[in-house]
Amino acid sequence: MNLLEYYQKNVVLTDIDTVIWHGKVETYTPAADSEDSIEEIAIMTKEKGLIGFRIDEIKSISVE
């Protein structure tokens, strides 16, 4: 999974707790720039605002 391909796109993301999130990917952080050396994105949701996800917290993601 390459999270960069979702940057600035509306997505449906299912996290590892099977919670489904809808929103636009607002930020992308490559592993080299991440504090934990893990690729990350943050999506802007209507329900909770901006929420960050590490790649290991994402069960699935698709463009909406």
Backbone as a printed PyTorch tensor [residue, N CA C, xyz], in Angstrom:
tensor([[[  0.8590,  -1.1800,   0.0000],
         [  0.0000,   0.0000,   0.0000],
         [  0.9020,   1.2390,   0.0000]],

        [[  0.6740,   2.1290,  -0.9330],
         [  1.4180,   3.3850,  -1.0220],
         [  0.4580,   4.5260,  -0.6860]],

        [[  0.6140,   5.1050,   0.4910],
         [ -0.3280,   6.1280,   0.9380],
         [ -0.2400,   7.4180,   0.1420]],

        [[  0.8960,   7.6840,  -0.4800],
         [  1.0500,   8.9110,  -1.2550],
         [  0.0210,   8.9970,  -2.3880]],

        [[ -0.3800,   7.8790,  -2.9520],
         [ -1.3360,   7.8990,  -4.0600],
         [ -2.7220,   8.4090,  -3.6370]],

        [[ -2.9830,   8.4950,  -2.3350],
         [ -4.2790,   8.9720,  -1.8390],
         [ -4.2530,  10.4540,  -1.4380]],

        [[ -3.0840,  11.0620,  -1.4820],
         [ -2.9360,  12.4620,  -1.0700],
         [ -3.8490,  13.3740,  -1.8890]],

        [[ -4.6070,  14.2230,  -1.1790],
         [ -5.5440,  15.1890,  -1.7550],
         [ -6.7440,  14.5380,  -2.4490]],

        [[ -7.0590,  13.2950,  -2.0850],
         [ -8.2240,  12.6070,  -2.6520],
         [ -9.2200,  12.2850,  -1.5480]],

        [[-10.4920,  12.1990,  -1.9180],
         [-11.5220,  11.7540,  -0.9900],
         [-11.4540,  10.2380,  -0.9100]],

        [[-11.4090,   9.7340,   0.3150],
         [-11.2180,   8.3020,   0.5230],
         [-12.2280,   7.7300,   1.5130]],

        [[-12.3300,   6.4110,   1.4620],
         [-13.0040,   5.6240,   2.4930],
         [-11.9060,   4.7860,   3.1260]],

        [[-11.7110,   4.9470,   4.4290],
         [-10.6530,   4.2480,   5.1420],
         [-11.2750,   3.4000,   6.2390]],

        [[-10.8700,   2.1490,   6.3090],
         [-11.2660,   1.2790,   7.4110],
         [-10.0380,   1.0450,   8.2620]],

        [[-10.1420,   1.3860,   9.5550],
         [ -8.9830,   1.2060,  10.4300],
         [ -8.9620,  -0.2140,  10.9970]],

        [[ -7.9270,  -0.5320,  11.7540],
         [ -7.7660,  -1.8940,  12.2600],
         [ -8.8170,  -2.2730,  13.3030]],

        [[ -9.5680,  -1.2880,  13.7940],
         [-10.6760,  -1.5610,  14.7090],
         [-11.9930,  -1.6820,  13.9430]],

        [[-11.9160,  -1.7180,  12.6180],
         [-13.0450,  -1.8100,  11.6740],
         [-13.9730,  -0.5930,  11.7000]],

        [[-13.4580,   0.5430,  12.1570],
         [-14.2030,   1.7960,  12.0710],
         [-13.9940,   2.3530,  10.6630]],

        [[-15.0740,   2.7860,  10.0250],
         [-15.0110,   3.3130,   8.6660],
         [-15.0200,   4.8390,   8.7220]],

        [[-14.0550,   5.4460,   8.0220],
         [-13.8940,   6.8940,   7.9790],
         [-14.0140,   7.3730,   6.5410]],

        [[-14.6810,   8.5000,   6.3530],
         [-14.8080,   9.1410,   5.0460],
         [-14.1920,  10.5260,   5.1610]],

        [[-13.3750,  10.9030,   4.1960],
         [-12.8040,  12.2390,   4.2260],
         [-11.7500,  12.4320,   3.1620]],

        [[-11.1500,  13.6090,   3.1850],
         [-10.1080,  13.9670,   2.2200],
         [ -8.7470,  13.8470,   2.8940]],

        [[ -7.8020,  13.2020,   2.2080],
         [ -6.4420,  13.0850,   2.7340],
         [ -5.7840,  14.4590,   2.6190]],

        [[ -5.5370,  15.0800,   3.7570],
         [ -4.9900,  16.4330,   3.8130],
         [ -3.4770,  16.4570,   3.9850]],

        [[ -2.9270,  15.4410,   4.6500],
         [ -1.4830,  15.4060,   4.8490],
         [ -0.9450,  14.0150,   4.5620]],

        [[  0.2890,  13.9830,   4.1140],
         [  1.0170,  12.7390,   3.8870],
         [  2.4000,  12.9120,   4.4870]],

        [[  2.8370,  11.9330,   5.2650],
         [  4.1680,  11.9580,   5.8570],
         [  4.8980,  10.6760,   5.4710]],

        [[  5.9770,  10.7880,   4.7030],
         [  6.7420,   9.5870,   4.3590],
         [  7.4490,   9.0320,   5.5940]],

        [[  7.7830,   7.7620,   5.5520],
         [  8.4350,   7.1100,   6.6900],
         [  9.7140,   7.8330,   7.1000]],

        [[ 10.4590,   8.3420,   6.1400],
         [ 11.7210,   9.0260,   6.4400],
         [ 11.5140,  10.2850,   7.2870]],

        [[ 10.3390,  10.9030,   7.1900],
         [ 10.0480,  12.1270,   7.9440],
         [  9.1980,  11.8900,   9.1900]],

        [[  8.7730,  10.6710,   9.3940],
         [  7.9010,  10.3290,  10.5180],
         [  8.7260,  10.0780,  11.7770]],

        [[  8.1790,  10.4640,  12.9030],
         [  8.8610,  10.2700,  14.1820],
         [  9.1750,   8.8000,  14.4430]],

        [[  8.2570,   7.9040,  14.0420],
         [  8.4240,   6.4660,  14.2670],
         [  8.9120,   5.7190,  13.0200]],

        [[  9.3020,   6.4630,  11.9770],
         [  9.7470,   5.8810,  10.7050],
         [  8.6760,   5.0050,  10.0650]],

        [[  7.4210,   5.4360,  10.1990],
         [  6.2760,   4.7330,   9.6210],
         [  5.4660,   5.7390,   8.8020]],

        [[  5.1300,   5.3660,   7.5710],
         [  4.3500,   6.2230,   6.6730],
         [  3.0040,   6.5770,   7.3200]],

        [[  2.5570,   7.8350,   7.1450],
         [  1.3280,   8.3050,   7.7750],
         [  0.5370,   9.2150,   6.8500]],

        [[ -0.7940,   9.2460,   7.0790],
         [ -1.6550,  10.2320,   6.4350],
         [ -2.5920,  10.7950,   7.4990]],

        [[ -3.2140,  11.9160,   7.1660],
         [ -4.2780,  12.4540,   8.0140],
         [ -5.4300,  12.8140,   7.0940]],

        [[ -6.6380,  12.4320,   7.5120],
         [ -7.8100,  12.7550,   6.7050],
         [ -8.7230,  13.7090,   7.4730]],

        [[ -9.3240,  14.6350,   6.7230],
         [-10.2830,  15.5800,   7.2960],
         [-11.6600,  14.9510,   7.1930]],

        [[-12.2650,  14.6920,   8.3570],
         [-13.5890,  14.0850,   8.4020],
         [-14.6140,  15.1080,   8.8770]],

        [[-15.8510,  14.9050,   8.5050],
         [-16.9270,  15.7810,   8.9850],
         [-17.2180,  15.5170,  10.4540]],

        [[-17.0690,  14.2550,  10.8680],
         [-17.4330,  13.8550,  12.2250],
         [-16.4250,  14.3070,  13.2850]],

        [[-15.1380,  14.1230,  13.0120],
         [-14.1130,  14.3320,  14.0360],
         [-13.0120,  15.3030,  13.6460]],

        [[-13.1260,  15.9400,  12.4860],
         [-12.0570,  16.8350,  12.0520],
         [-10.8880,  16.0560,  11.4790]],

        [[ -9.6780,  16.5510,  11.7040],
         [ -8.4750,  15.9370,  11.1530],
         [ -8.0160,  14.7800,  12.0390]],

        [[ -7.8720,  13.5970,  11.4130],
         [ -7.4710,  12.3950,  12.1540],
         [ -6.3020,  11.7410,  11.4270]],

        [[ -5.2490,  11.4150,  12.1810],
         [ -4.0650,  10.7970,  11.6100],
         [ -4.0920,   9.2850,  11.7220]],

        [[ -3.5120,   8.6340,  10.7180],
         [ -3.4090,   7.1790,  10.6800],
         [ -2.0200,   6.7790,  10.2040]],

        [[ -1.3850,   5.8830,  10.9550],
         [ -0.1490,   5.2660,  10.4810],
         [ -0.5360,   4.1240,   9.5500]],

        [[  0.3690,   3.7390,   8.6570],
         [  0.0520,   2.7000,   7.6910],
         [ -0.3310,   1.3830,   8.3810]],

        [[  0.2400,   1.1160,   9.5480],
         [ -0.0780,  -0.1280,  10.2570],
         [ -1.4190,  -0.0640,  11.0010]],

        [[ -2.0890,   1.0900,  10.9550],
         [ -3.4250,   1.2340,  11.5590],
         [ -4.5410,   1.1690,  10.5160]],

        [[ -4.1670,   1.0090,   9.2450],
         [ -5.1390,   1.0220,   8.1570],
         [ -5.3820,  -0.4020,   7.6600]],

        [[ -6.6240,  -0.8390,   7.7630],
         [ -6.9950,  -2.1530,   7.2480],
         [ -7.2220,  -2.0950,   5.7390]],

        [[ -7.9180,  -1.0330,   5.2860],
         [ -8.1360,  -0.8280,   3.8500],
         [ -8.3900,   0.6530,   3.5880]],

        [[ -8.1160,   1.0360,   2.3360],
         [ -8.3540,   2.4170,   1.9170],
         [ -8.6490,   2.4000,   0.4330]],

        [[ -9.6160,   3.2300,   0.0300],
         [ -9.9450,   3.3360,  -1.3960],
         [-10.4100,   4.7560,  -1.6910]],

        [[-10.2560,   5.1530,  -2.9580],
         [-10.7190,   6.4600,  -3.4010],
         [-12.2250,   6.4370,  -3.5020]],

        [[-12.8610,   7.4680,  -2.9740],
         [-14.3230,   7.5530,  -2.9660],
         [-14.8310,   8.1680,  -4.2330]]])
